Amino acid sequence: MSKVSETPRIIIFDTTLRDGEQAPGASLTHREKLEIANALAALKVDVIEAGFPIASPDDFEAVKAIAGSVQGPVIAALARTIEKDIERAGQALVPAKKRRIHTFSSGSDIHLKSMLKMTRAQNIERSVRAVKFARTFTDDVEYSAQDTTRSDRDYLVDLYTAVAEAGATTLNIPDTVGYAVPEEYTALIAYIAGRIKVPGIVFSVHCHNDLGLAVANSLSAIKAGARQIECAINGLGERAGNCALEEIVMAIRTRADALQAHTDVNTRELYRVSRMVSRMTGIAVQRNKAIVGANAFAHEAGIHQDGILKERTTYEIIRPEDIGIEGAELVLGKHSGRHAFRDKFSRMGIVLSDEEVERAYVQFIALADKKKHIYDDDLLAIVRDGFDAVPNAYELDYLHVSAGTGTVPTATVRLRKGAQVRQDACCGDGPVDAALKTIDRITHIHGVLLEFSLQSVSVGKDALGEVTVRVSFGTETVSGKAASTDIVEAGTKAYLACVNRLLFNRARQGKAACPRGKA
């Protein structure tokens, strides 16, 4: 037996699809959530928090789909300590082989008095009742009390003891507002864990990054006895985000000697999953971010370059290949057949119907005519572009722009709506502005562009450019994305995707209005 396997295993609880999606602008479609969930399963995380089923019908369906199709990890659903929340979570998790209900309340007097309007005793009573009800759906129940780092410790011991005796199997002690520093967080975890006498409990932590200490606090909790870390890919989440999964996992792997712990995460999938989440959410990874940033393995200073050339370990404590950076993989060419095409998607963890394979193959051949090399990320972009769960009211049928020095940028756009074809032209400050203004004229829907971001999907001068936009339509703000070798076309399609989503949202009935989970 290896020394690593003899150390305690840290459970990696991924909340990218729940807390991560709450990051402003990070809204994901049904299909994108499934793709990320499958990627997390390949990463071998232990628990996937798939969503908050009571929040909306879409959230419910996404959790149910993930529960029914993603194999390996435990699938968790969030619920407040309210019976209708817990029942909805239980219903969404029915298809899962391994399921967990994660119910939450609060621990601090600030929250109890100002937000929940209840006493400490009432909170304990409701939390116990919630855990017992959750146990009627699954034996795996997690309980969190928000804002523990600003709570009375002895009250927390009473609260957590009560829910543990009621049947909670995991007790999460979150730093909801990122207030703690490592030393006091270590002491808090040790204090609570040392006084809970119910056997078999797993202690968990969920740290926010408001002071930039989420990873440090999570590592300190391991030494205090925590055996589950809640985290998100690229550190996504509310406000400044959560503990970054790639950072905590690589810290544990690299400093196993100091932490005396290990995870079962397949670290060679980290870079791929990070890029996938970045592109699907439209939230770019900062260049100097630890582990997965573009500069993480870049060496510019002469002395560093000299050392690296002589011996990589002089300035690198992690090898790029340890997180899956081995250069872009050339996968298919224009002469590849449908069988190889379908097989490639299957190995990437993406399951397509016969109809979707045919549609994607047509787009693949069209792309292969425009660029010589097709990479994994190009294929992911093909799936994302045009396979949104939102039906298209309008489709782009034709786009022509003219712009240059001394000329007025002009766009001619033709949109198809069912059997109808509508065309118009407009001038603008630039080719993208002209195209978007033309769409406004044709659809009679006027949006205000709040954000326009561009990322290269793969490598090379002919790489696909993926554009992500956020558009305000009065009181509604919508995000959209699209990819093309032509940036103007990508921006136009992304904007049109927002128009289609707006129309879909307005037509859809039965949307539930519910606050998002905060644990």
C-alpha positions in Angstrom: 0.0 0.0 0.0 1.3 3.4 -1.0 1.9 6.1 1.6 -0.6 8.4 -0.2 -3.4 5.8 0.1 -2.8 5.4 3.8 -3.6 9.1 4.4 -7.2 10.3 4.8 -9.1 10.8 1.6 -10.7 14.3 1.1 -14.1 14.2 -0.5 -14.3 16.7 -3.4 -17.8 18.2 -3.5 -18.2 20.3 -6.7 -20.7 23.1 -6.7 -20.0 24.6 -10.2 -23.5 23.9 -11.4 -25.2 25.4 -8.3 -23.1 28.1 -6.6 -20.9 28.5 -9.6 -23.8 29.3 -11.9 -24.9 32.0 -9.5 -21.9 34.1 -10.6 -23.3 37.1 -12.5 -23.5 36.2 -16.2 -22.7 32.5 -15.7 -26.1 31.2 -16.7 -25.9 27.7 -18.4 -28.3 25.9 -20.7 -29.7 22.5 -20.0 -27.2 20.9 -22.4 -24.3 22.8 -21.1 -25.0 21.6 -17.6 -25.1 18.0 -18.8 -21.8 18.4 -20.6 -20.2 19.9 -17.5 -21.6 17.2 -15.2 -20.2 14.5 -17.5 -16.8 16.3 -17.5 -16.9 16.4 -13.7 -17.6 12.7 -13.6 -14.5 12.1 -15.8 -12.6 14.3 -13.4 -13.7 11.9 -10.7 -15.1 14.4 -8.2 -17.0 12.6 -5.4 -20.1 14.8 -5.3 -21.8 17.0 -8.0 -24.2 19.5 -6.6 -26.4 19.6 -9.7 -28.6 22.6 -8.8 -31.5 24.0 -6.7 -34.6 22.2 -8.0 -37.2 24.5 -6.4 -35.6 27.6 -8.1 -37.3 27.0 -11.5 -38.7 24.3 -13.8 -35.4 24.4 -15.8 -33.3 23.8 -12.6 -35.5 20.9 -11.7 -35.3 19.3 -15.2 -31.5 19.8 -15.3 -31.0 18.1 -11.9 -33.2 15.3 -12.9 -31.4 14.8 -16.3 -28.0 14.8 -14.5 -29.3 12.3 -11.9 -30.5 10.0 -14.7 -27.5 10.1 -17.0 -24.3 10.9 -15.0 -22.6 7.9 -13.5 -20.0 7.7 -10.7 -20.3 10.7 -8.4 -23.0 11.3 -5.8 -25.6 13.7 -7.3 -26.7 16.3 -4.8 -29.6 18.8 -4.9 -29.9 21.9 -2.7 -33.0 22.7 -0.6 -33.9 25.2 2.1 -35.3 23.8 5.3 -38.8 23.9 3.8 -40.8 20.8 3.0 -41.7 21.9 -0.6 -38.0 22.5 -1.3 -36.9 19.1 0.0 -39.7 17.3 -1.7 -38.8 18.9 -5.0 -35.1 18.0 -4.5 -36.1 14.4 -3.7 -38.2 14.2 -6.9 -35.4 15.5 -9.1 -32.9 13.0 -7.6 -35.1 9.9 -8.1 -33.1 8.6 -11.2 -29.7 8.8 -9.4 -28.0 5.7 -8.2 -26.3 7.7 -5.5 -28.2 10.8 -4.3 -27.9 13.4 -1.6 -30.2 16.2 -0.4 -28.3 19.2 0.9 -30.5 21.3 3.1 -29.4 24.6 4.6 -30.4 27.3 7.1 -28.3 29.8 9.0 -26.3 29.9 12.2 -25.5 33.6 12.8 -27.8 35.9 14.7 -27.4 38.4 11.9 -29.1 36.0 9.5 -31.7 34.7 12.0 -32.9 38.1 13.0 -32.6 40.1 9.8 -33.3 37.4 7.1 -35.1 34.4 8.6 -37.0 36.3 11.3 -36.7 33.4 13.8 -35.1 32.6 17.2 -32.2 30.2 17.7 -34.6 27.5 19.1 -37.0 27.9 16.2 -34.1 27.4 13.8 -33.0 24.2 15.5 -36.5 22.9 15.5 -37.1 23.6 11.8 -33.6 22.3 10.8 -34.2 19.0 12.6 -37.6 18.6 11.0 -36.1 19.3 7.6 -33.3 16.7 8.0 -35.8 14.1 9.1 -38.0 14.8 6.1 -35.0 14.6 3.8 -34.2 11.2 5.2 -37.5 9.9 3.8 -36.0 10.4 0.3 -32.4 9.4 0.9 -30.0 8.2 3.6 -27.4 10.7 2.5 -28.3 14.1 3.9 -26.1 17.1 4.3 -26.9 20.1 6.5 -25.3 23.6 6.3 -25.8 26.5 8.6 -24.8 29.7 6.7 -22.5 32.3 8.1 -20.9 30.1 10.8 -17.8 32.3 11.0 -19.9 35.1 12.5 -21.9 32.8 14.7 -21.8 31.8 18.4 -19.8 28.6 18.6 -21.8 27.0 21.4 -25.0 27.6 19.5 -23.5 26.0 16.5 -22.6 22.9 18.5 -26.2 22.6 19.7 -27.5 23.1 16.2 -25.2 20.6 14.5 -25.6 18.1 17.3 -29.4 18.2 16.9 -29.4 17.7 13.1 -26.8 15.0 13.4 -29.0 13.1 15.8 -31.9 13.7 13.4 -30.0 11.9 10.6 -27.7 14.3 8.9 -24.6 12.4 7.7 -22.5 15.4 6.5 -22.2 18.6 8.5 -21.1 21.6 6.4 -19.5 24.5 8.3 -19.5 27.3 5.6 -17.7 30.6 5.6 -20.5 32.1 3.6 -19.2 35.6 3.4 -15.5 34.9 3.2 -14.9 36.5 6.6 -12.5 34.0 8.3 -8.7 33.8 8.4 -7.1 30.4 8.5 -6.1 30.3 12.2 -9.6 31.1 13.5 -11.3 28.9 10.9 -9.1 26.0 12.0 -10.1 26.6 15.6 -13.8 26.8 14.6 -13.8 23.5 12.8 -11.8 21.8 15.6 -14.2 23.2 18.2 -17.3 22.0 16.5 -15.9 18.6 15.4 -14.5 17.9 18.8 -17.9 18.4 20.5 -20.2 16.5 18.1 -20.5 13.0 19.6 -22.6 11.4 16.9 -20.5 8.7 15.2 -19.8 8.5 11.5 -20.3 12.2 10.7 -18.3 13.8 7.8 -17.3 17.4 8.4 -17.3 19.6 5.4 -16.3 23.2 4.6 -17.6 25.7 2.0 -15.4 28.8 1.8 -16.1 32.0 -0.2 -13.2 34.1 -1.5 -14.2 37.6 -0.5 -10.8 38.2 1.2 -8.9 35.9 -1.2 -8.6 33.2 1.5 -11.0 30.5 0.3 -8.3 28.0 -0.6 -6.2 28.8 2.5 -9.2 28.4 4.8 -10.2 25.1 3.1 -6.6 23.7 3.6 -6.6 24.8 7.2 -9.9 23.0 7.8 -8.3 19.7 6.7 -5.8 19.9 9.5 -8.8 20.5 11.9 -10.5 17.3 10.8 -12.6 18.4 7.8 -12.9 15.5 5.2 -15.0 17.2 2.5 -14.1 20.4 0.6 -16.9 22.2 -1.3 -15.4 24.0 -4.3 -16.0 25.1 -7.9 -14.2 25.0 -11.2 -12.2 28.2 -11.8 -13.4 29.4 -8.3 -16.8 30.4 -9.8 -19.6 31.5 -7.4 -21.3 34.3 -5.7 -19.5 37.7 -5.4 -15.7 36.9 -5.4 -16.4 33.2 -5.9 -15.7 29.9 -4.1 -12.7 27.8 -3.3 -11.2 26.9 -6.7 -11.3 23.1 -7.2 -8.2 23.0 -9.3 -6.2 24.9 -6.7 -7.3 22.9 -3.7 -6.8 19.6 -5.5 -3.3 20.4 -6.7 -2.4 21.9 -3.3 -3.3 18.6 -1.7 -1.5 16.6 -4.4 1.6 18.7 -4.4 1.9 19.1 -0.6 0.6 15.7 0.5 3.6 15.6 2.8 2.4 18.6 4.8 -1.3 18.0 4.6 -1.2 14.2 5.1 -4.3 13.8 2.8 -5.2 12.9 -0.7 -8.0 13.0 -3.2 -9.1 10.6 -6.0 -9.5 13.4 -8.6 -8.0 12.7 -12.0 -5.9 15.8 -12.2 -5.1 15.3 -15.9 -8.7 16.4 -16.7 -8.4 19.7 -14.8 -7.2 21.9 -17.7 -9.9 20.6 -20.1 -12.7 21.0 -17.6 -11.5 24.5 -16.7 -11.5 25.6 -20.4 -15.0 24.0 -20.9 -16.5 25.9 -17.9 -14.8 29.1 -18.9 -16.2 29.0 -22.5 -19.7 27.9 -21.5 -20.1 30.5 -18.8 -18.3 33.2 -20.8 -16.2 34.0 -17.7 -12.6 34.1 -18.7 -9.8 32.8 -16.5 -7.3 35.5 -15.6 -3.9 34.9 -17.1 -2.0 34.8 -13.8 -4.5 32.5 -12.1 -2.9 29.6 -10.3 -2.9 26.1 -12.0 -5.0 26.9 -15.1 -4.1 30.5 -16.0 -2.3 31.1 -19.3 0.8 32.3 -17.4 0.8 29.4 -14.9 3.7 27.6 -16.7 5.2 30.6 -18.6 8.7 31.8 -17.7 9.9 35.1 -19.0 12.7 36.2 -16.6 16.1 35.2 -18.0 17.2 33.4 -14.8 14.0 31.4 -14.7 14.3 30.4 -18.3 17.9 29.3 -17.7 16.9 27.2 -14.8 13.9 25.6 -16.6 16.1 24.7 -19.6 18.6 23.0 -17.3 16.1 21.3 -14.9 12.3 22.0 -14.9 12.0 21.5 -11.1 14.2 24.5 -10.5 11.1 26.7 -11.0 8.2 24.3 -11.6 6.6 22.4 -8.7 3.8 21.1 -11.0 4.3 19.6 -14.5 2.0 20.9 -17.2 1.0 17.4 -18.1 -0.1 16.8 -14.5 -3.2 18.9 -15.2 -3.6 17.8 -18.8 -1.6 20.4 -20.7 0.0 18.5 -23.6 -0.8 20.8 -26.5 -4.0 20.9 -28.6 -5.0 17.5 -29.9 -5.7 17.2 -33.7 -8.6 14.9 -33.9 -10.5 15.0 -37.2 -10.2 16.2 -40.8 -12.7 17.0 -43.5 -12.5 13.4 -44.8 -13.5 11.8 -41.5 -16.7 9.8 -41.6 -19.8 10.0 -39.4 -18.8 6.9 -37.4 -15.5 8.4 -36.3 -17.3 11.7 -35.7 -19.9 10.1 -33.4 -17.2 8.0 -31.7 -15.1 11.1 -30.9 -18.0 12.8 -29.2 -18.8 9.7 -27.2 -15.2 9.6 -25.9 -15.5 13.3 -25.0 -18.5 12.3 -22.8 -21.1 13.9 -25.1 -24.1 11.8 -26.2 -25.9 13.0 -29.4 -29.0 11.6 -31.0 -28.9 10.5 -34.6 -30.5 13.8 -35.7 -28.0 15.8 -33.7 -25.1 13.9 -35.1 -26.3 14.7 -38.6 -26.7 18.4 -37.8 -23.3 18.6 -36.1 -21.7 16.7 -38.9 -23.0 19.2 -41.5 -21.5 22.0 -39.4 -18.3 20.1 -39.0 -17.8 19.7 -42.7 -18.6 23.4 -43.2 -16.0 24.3 -40.6 -13.4 21.9 -42.1 -13.8 23.8 -45.4 -12.8 27.0 -43.6 -9.9 25.8 -41.5 -7.3 23.1 -41.9 -7.2 21.6 -38.5 -10.1 20.6 -36.3 -9.5 20.3 -32.5 -11.5 19.1 -29.5 -12.5 22.6 -28.6 -13.8 23.2 -32.1 -16.1 20.2 -31.8 -17.3 21.4 -28.4 -18.1 24.8 -30.0 -20.1 23.0 -32.7 -22.2 21.3 -30.1 -22.8 24.5 -28.2 -23.5 26.6 -31.2 -26.9 25.6 -32.5 -27.8 22.9 -29.9 -29.2 25.2 -27.3 -32.3 24.0 -25.4 -34.0 27.3 -26.4 -35.9 27.0 -29.7 -35.0 29.7 -32.3 -37.7 32.1 -33.2 -35.2 33.8 -35.7 -32.4 32.2 -37.6 -29.6 34.0 -39.4 -30.0 33.4 -43.1 -27.6 35.9 -44.6 -25.1 38.5 -43.3 -22.9 40.9 -45.2 -20.9 43.8 -43.7 -18.9 46.5 -45.3 -16.4 48.5 -43.4 -13.0 50.1 -44.0 -11.0 53.3 -43.7 -13.1 56.2 -44.9 -16.3 54.2 -45.3 -19.4 54.0 -43.1 -19.8 50.5 -41.6 -22.9 49.0 -43.0 -24.6 45.6 -42.4 -27.2 43.7 -44.5 -29.0 41.0 -42.5 -31.6 38.5 -43.5 -33.4 36.6 -40.8 -35.7 33.6 -41.2 -38.7 33.2 -38.9 -40.5 30.0 -39.9 -41.6 30.4 -43.5 -41.0 34.2 -43.4 -37.8 35.9 -44.5 -37.1 39.4 -43.4 -34.2 41.6 -44.6 -32.9 45.0 -43.7 -29.7 47.1 -43.7 -28.3 49.6 -41.2 -25.2 51.7 -40.5 -23.3 51.7 -37.3 -20.2 52.7 -35.5 -18.6 49.5 -36.6 -19.5 46.2 -38.4 -20.8 44.5 -35.2 -22.8 47.6 -34.2 -24.3 47.8 -37.7 -25.3 44.2 -37.6 -26.9 44.4 -34.2 -28.9 47.5 -35.1 -30.2 45.8 -38.2 -31.4 42.9 -36.0 -33.2 45.4 -33.8 -34.9 46.9 -36.8 -36.1 43.5 -38.2 -37.3 42.1 -34.9 -38.6 45.4 -33.4 -36.8 44.3 -30.2 -34.2 46.8 -29.0 -31.4 45.6 -26.7 -28.5 47.4 -25.0 -25.2 45.5 -25.2 -23.7 45.3 -21.7 -20.8 43.0 -22.4 -19.0 41.6 -25.5 -16.2 39.2 -24.9 -14.2 37.1 -27.4 -12.2 34.0 -26.8 -10.2 31.9 -29.2 -11.6 28.3 -29.1 -8.5 26.6 -30.3 -5.1 27.5 -31.8 -3.9 29.0 -35.1 -4.8 32.0 -37.2 -7.9 30.3 -38.5 -9.2 29.4 -35.0 -12.8 29.7 -34.2 -13.7 32.8 -32.2 -16.4 32.4 -29.5 -18.3 35.5 -28.6 -20.2 35.9 -25.4 -22.6 38.8 -24.9 -24.9 40.1 -22.2 -27.8 42.2 -23.4 -30.3 44.2 -21.5 -33.9 44.3 -22.8 -35.5 46.7 -20.4 -35.9 44.9 -17.1 -34.6 41.6 -18.5 -30.9 40.7 -19.0 -30.0 37.8 -21.2 -26.7 36.1 -22.1 -25.8 34.4 -25.3 -22.8 32.9 -27.1 -21.9 31.7 -30.6 -18.7 30.7 -32.5 -17.4 31.3 -36.0 -14.2 31.9 -37.8 -15.7 35.3 -38.6 -15.9 37.4 -35.4 -18.6 39.7 -36.8 -20.7 36.6 -37.6 -20.1 35.1 -34.1 -21.1 38.4 -32.5 -24.3 38.6 -34.6 -25.3 35.1 -33.8 -24.6 35.6 -30.1 -26.8 38.7 -30.0 -29.6 36.9 -32.0 -29.4 34.0 -29.5 -30.2 36.6 -26.8 -33.2 37.8 -28.7 -34.4 34.2 -29.1 -33.9 33.4 -25.4 -35.8 36.6 -24.5 -38.8 35.5 -26.6 -38.6 32.0 -25.2 -38.6 33.3 -21.6 -41.5 35.6 -22.3 -43.5 32.7 -23.8 -42.7 30.2 -21.2 -45.4 29.7 -18.5 -45.1 28.6 -14.9 -41.7 30.1 -14.0 -41.1 29.8 -10.3 -39.7 32.8 -8.4 -37.4 31.6 -5.7 -34.2 33.0 -4.1 -31.0 31.1 -5.0 -29.2 29.0 -2.5 -26.5 30.7 -0.5 -24.8 28.0 1.6 
